[in-house]
């Protein structure tokens, strides 16, 4: 998804129509989850450890490892 579309969704999230706003928020949530997963995968590929990734996300190492470590997409040794 391109940055322009994300910006449009962010503007729509502030719409006067609550249904339009909720629809945009739901799409933003899905897109940010996808972008987060991509960034975590890139960080692991580049050698970052779970502790560093967790700190960047503002969550515990256990939480980030639980969310992403079991997918088989990432190195799980530290």
N, C-alpha and C positions, 0 to 999 in steps of 0.2 A: 504494500500500500504506500502510496506516495505521501510526502509531507503535506502537500496541498489538501489532500483529502482528509488527513487527520485534523488539519486546521479548520476545515469546513465542519467536520463533526464536532469539534470543540465549540465552534460558534453556535451550531444547532443545539448543543446541550444546554445553552442558555436561552432557548426559545421560549416565547410566551406560552405556546401550546405545550402542556405537560406531556402529552403522548409523543409529540415530536422530540421533545427533550429526552424522554426516557429511551426512545428508540436510538437516538444518537449516543446516549450514555452507554447503552448495552453494546453498541458496535465499537465504541471507544474501548470498553473493557476487554472485549475479545481481541482487538488489535493490540492493546498494550500487553496483554498476556502473551500474544504471539511474539511481539518484539522483545519482551523479557526473555522468553525461551531462547530466541536466537542469540541474544546478547550473552546469556549464560553459556550456551554452547560455544560461542566464540571465545569467551573468557577461559573456559576449560581447555579448549583447543590450543590457546596461546599459553597455557601453563599456569593460569591462576588457580589458587587453591580455594576450597569451599569457604574457608574463613574470610578470605578477601571478598569473594562474591557476596557472601552474607552481609558483610559490613557495608558494601556498596548499596545493597537493597534495604538495609536497615532492619534485617531480621536475623534470627539465630542461624548458626551453621547447621544445626539439626533441621531446622525448618526448610532451608534451601536444599539441603541434601535429600530430605524426604520428598520434596516437590520435584526435584530434577535428577537426583542421583540414581533412582531406580528405573529410569527409562531406557537404560542400555545405550544411550547416546553419548554418555560422558564417561570420562575416566573416573573411577570412584576411589582410587588410592590417594592417600595424602600422607 
